[in-house]
Amino acid sequence: MSELSLPGAPEVEIRLRRSARARRLSLRISSLDGRVTLTLPKRVPLREGRAFLLEKADWIRSHLEQQPARVLVEPGTTLMIEGRPVEIRPGSGRRLRWQGEAALEVPGPAPTRRLERYLRELARDRLAAASDHYAARLGRSYSSLTLRDTRSRWGSCSSTGGLMYSWRLILAAPEVLRYVAAHEVAHLQEMNHSRAFWAVVQDLYGDYEPPRRWLQSEGNALHRFRFEAAREGD
């Protein structure tokens, strides 16, 4: 994908996607991270794409204004970790140090990268523990557990029993993370979203509606935290 930009204040980066299947120009704004993608049919000239962007400029900006404000994580940032606000502070030495529950000192010349790595490790620990717990209750086993920075889903379960989770679940409250783990483990028994599946989730987790509603209404905000050194996948 190449990129265009929508001029103005502020300038908006546009991802350009060429498609042999597309029959018309179309715009998509991700509800998770605010990325704007313009899809052009293969033979449509780029100048038509630029004209289309200018025509839709007000629409694009009005939708972007509804997106959660992005937060660049750095020393001084207040970041949500396990559902509670934590101030990120510069640290010394080799290890991250908690100062009570409200502050985390992150040392090193690249603190953002080190913080992201720490959060991924913490997410893996919490998600593995929750997955083990629910899998044991279900009497099933999963084949693998991977973390990614997914934008389209919080978790998944493959037909071979592989569990995948978004590491950003560590930013949410523990009950939300545990609900997602119960949801994906339930797929080890029911590879669908039938009534039987939701009955398994209910049996494993209990009342799943509160965390499910939270993810639907507030989950997008977990993607507002941007890590300079963040990478897709593990």
C-alpha positions as CSV (number, residue, x, y, z in Angstrom):
1,M,0.0,0.0,0.0
2,S,1.2,3.5,-0.8
3,E,0.1,6.7,0.9
4,L,-1.6,9.9,0.0
5,S,-2.5,12.8,2.2
6,L,-5.5,15.1,2.7
7,P,-4.2,18.7,2.9
8,G,-5.4,20.9,5.7
9,A,-4.9,21.3,9.5
10,P,-4.0,18.8,10.5
11,E,-2.9,16.9,7.4
12,V,-4.4,13.4,7.2
13,E,-2.4,10.4,5.9
14,I,-4.4,8.2,3.5
15,R,-3.5,4.7,2.7
16,L,-4.0,3.9,-1.0
17,R,-5.1,0.4,-2.0
18,R,-5.4,-0.7,-5.6
19,S,-7.9,-3.4,-6.2
20,A,-8.7,-5.4,-9.4
21,R,-12.1,-6.4,-7.9
22,A,-13.2,-2.9,-6.9
23,R,-15.7,-1.3,-9.2
24,R,-15.8,2.1,-7.6
25,L,-13.8,4.3,-5.3
26,S,-14.4,3.8,-1.6
27,L,-13.2,5.1,1.7
28,R,-12.8,3.2,5.0
29,I,-12.0,4.6,8.4
30,S,-10.9,2.1,10.9
31,S,-12.8,2.4,14.1
32,L,-9.9,1.0,16.0
33,D,-7.0,3.2,15.1
34,G,-8.5,5.9,12.8
35,R,-6.5,4.8,9.7
36,V,-8.1,6.1,6.5
37,T,-7.9,3.8,3.4
38,L,-8.9,4.8,-0.1
39,T,-9.6,1.9,-2.5
40,L,-9.2,2.6,-6.2
41,P,-10.2,0.3,-9.0
42,K,-7.1,-0.9,-10.9
43,R,-7.6,1.4,-13.9
44,V,-8.8,4.5,-12.2
45,P,-6.1,7.2,-12.4
46,L,-4.6,8.6,-9.2
47,R,-5.9,12.1,-9.9
48,E,-9.4,10.9,-9.6
49,G,-8.5,9.4,-6.2
50,R,-7.2,12.8,-5.1
51,A,-10.3,14.6,-6.3
52,F,-12.5,12.1,-4.5
53,L,-10.6,12.7,-1.3
54,L,-11.1,16.5,-1.6
55,E,-14.8,15.9,-2.2
56,K,-15.1,13.7,0.9
57,A,-12.7,15.9,3.1
58,D,-15.5,17.1,5.5
59,W,-16.8,13.6,5.9
60,I,-13.4,12.2,6.7
61,R,-12.6,14.9,9.2
62,S,-15.9,14.6,11.0
63,H,-15.4,10.9,11.4
64,L,-11.9,11.3,12.6
65,E,-13.0,13.8,15.2
66,Q,-15.1,11.1,16.8
67,Q,-12.1,8.8,17.2
68,P,-10.4,8.6,20.6
69,A,-7.4,11.0,20.8
70,R,-4.2,9.2,20.2
71,V,-1.7,9.1,23.0
72,L,2.0,8.7,22.2
73,V,3.4,6.6,25.1
74,E,6.6,8.1,26.6
75,P,7.9,9.1,30.1
76,G,5.2,11.3,31.6
77,T,2.3,9.5,29.9
78,T,-0.5,8.1,32.0
79,L,-1.2,4.6,30.6
80,M,-4.0,2.2,31.5
81,I,-2.5,-1.1,32.7
82,E,-4.9,-3.8,33.9
83,G,-7.7,-1.2,33.9
84,R,-6.0,1.3,36.2
85,P,-4.1,4.5,35.3
86,V,-0.4,4.2,35.7
87,E,2.1,7.1,35.2
88,I,5.1,6.1,33.2
89,R,8.3,7.6,34.7
90,P,12.0,7.5,33.6
91,G,13.9,5.0,35.6
92,S,17.5,3.9,36.3
93,G,19.2,0.5,36.4
94,R,18.2,-2.5,34.4
95,R,14.7,-3.3,35.6
96,L,11.3,-1.7,35.5
97,R,10.2,-0.7,39.0
98,W,6.7,-0.2,40.3
99,Q,6.1,2.7,42.6
100,G,3.0,1.5,44.4
101,E,0.2,0.9,41.9
102,A,0.1,4.3,40.3
103,A,3.6,4.7,38.7
104,L,6.0,2.5,36.8
105,E,9.6,3.5,36.3
106,V,11.1,2.4,32.9
107,P,14.9,2.6,32.4
108,G,17.0,2.6,29.4
109,P,17.7,4.6,26.2
110,A,14.6,3.2,24.5
111,P,12.0,3.1,27.4
112,T,9.0,2.9,25.0
113,R,10.3,-0.3,23.4
114,R,11.1,-1.7,26.8
115,L,7.7,-0.9,28.1
116,E,6.0,-2.5,25.2
117,R,8.0,-5.6,25.7
118,Y,7.1,-5.7,29.4
119,L,3.4,-5.3,28.6
120,R,3.5,-8.1,26.1
121,E,5.2,-10.4,28.6
122,L,2.6,-9.4,31.3
123,A,-0.2,-10.0,28.8
124,R,1.2,-13.4,27.9
125,D,1.4,-14.4,31.6
126,R,-2.1,-13.3,32.4
127,L,-3.7,-14.8,29.2
128,A,-1.8,-18.1,29.6
129,A,-3.0,-18.4,33.2
130,A,-6.6,-17.6,32.3
131,S,-6.5,-19.9,29.2
132,D,-5.0,-22.8,31.3
133,H,-7.7,-22.3,33.9
134,Y,-10.7,-22.3,31.5
135,A,-9.2,-25.1,29.4
136,A,-8.9,-27.3,32.5
137,R,-12.4,-26.6,33.5
138,L,-13.6,-27.5,30.0
139,G,-11.5,-30.6,29.9
140,R,-9.8,-29.5,26.7
141,S,-6.3,-28.4,25.7
142,Y,-5.1,-25.8,23.3
143,S,-2.1,-26.3,21.0
144,S,-0.5,-22.9,21.1
145,L,-0.9,-19.3,22.4
146,T,0.3,-16.3,20.4
147,L,0.0,-12.6,20.9
148,R,-0.5,-10.0,18.2
149,D,-1.5,-6.3,17.9
150,T,-4.7,-7.1,16.0
151,R,-7.1,-4.4,15.0
152,S,-10.0,-6.5,13.9
153,R,-10.5,-8.9,16.8
154,W,-9.5,-9.4,20.4
155,G,-8.8,-13.1,20.1
156,S,-9.4,-16.1,18.0
157,C,-9.2,-19.9,18.1
158,S,-8.1,-21.9,15.1
159,S,-9.5,-25.3,14.1
160,T,-6.3,-26.9,15.4
161,G,-6.7,-25.4,18.9
162,G,-4.4,-22.5,18.5
163,L,-5.3,-19.4,20.6
164,M,-4.5,-15.9,19.5
165,Y,-5.0,-12.8,21.6
166,S,-4.4,-9.1,21.3
167,W,-1.7,-8.1,23.8
168,R,-3.6,-4.8,24.3
169,L,-6.0,-6.7,26.5
170,I,-3.5,-6.2,29.3
171,L,-4.5,-2.5,29.2
172,A,-8.1,-3.5,30.1
173,A,-9.5,-4.5,33.5
174,P,-8.7,-8.1,34.4
175,E,-12.3,-9.3,34.1
176,V,-12.3,-8.1,30.4
177,L,-9.1,-10.1,29.7
178,R,-10.5,-13.2,31.5
179,Y,-13.8,-12.9,29.5
180,V,-11.9,-13.0,26.2
181,A,-9.9,-16.0,27.3
182,A,-13.1,-17.8,28.3
183,H,-14.6,-16.9,25.0
184,E,-11.7,-18.3,22.9
185,V,-11.3,-21.4,25.1
186,A,-15.1,-22.1,24.6
187,H,-14.3,-22.4,20.9
188,L,-12.3,-25.5,21.6
189,Q,-15.7,-27.1,22.2
190,E,-18.0,-25.0,20.0
191,M,-16.4,-23.6,16.9
192,N,-19.3,-21.2,16.3
193,H,-21.4,-18.5,18.0
194,S,-24.4,-20.7,18.6
195,R,-26.5,-20.8,21.8
196,A,-24.5,-23.8,22.8
197,F,-21.3,-21.8,22.5
198,W,-22.6,-18.9,24.7
199,A,-23.8,-21.5,27.2
200,V,-20.2,-22.8,27.4
201,V,-18.9,-19.2,27.9
202,Q,-21.5,-18.7,30.6
203,D,-20.5,-21.9,32.4
204,L,-16.8,-21.0,32.2
205,Y,-16.9,-17.3,33.0
206,G,-20.3,-16.5,34.5
207,D,-22.1,-13.3,33.5
208,Y,-20.2,-12.3,30.4
209,E,-22.4,-9.5,29.3
210,P,-20.7,-6.6,31.3
211,P,-17.2,-7.2,29.8
212,R,-18.6,-8.0,26.4
213,R,-20.5,-4.7,26.4
214,W,-17.4,-2.9,27.7
215,L,-15.3,-4.2,24.7
216,Q,-18.0,-3.2,22.3
217,S,-18.4,0.4,23.7
218,E,-14.9,1.2,25.1
219,G,-12.5,-1.4,23.6
220,N,-11.5,0.9,20.7
221,A,-9.9,3.2,23.3
222,L,-7.2,0.6,24.0
223,H,-5.8,1.3,20.5
224,R,-5.3,5.1,21.2
225,F,-2.1,4.3,23.0
226,R,0.7,4.4,20.4
227,F,4.1,2.9,21.0
228,E,6.9,4.3,18.8
229,A,8.6,0.9,18.6
230,A,5.4,-1.2,18.4
231,R,5.5,-3.9,15.9
232,E,2.8,-6.1,14.3
233,G,2.8,-9.6,15.6
234,D,5.2,-11.3,18.0
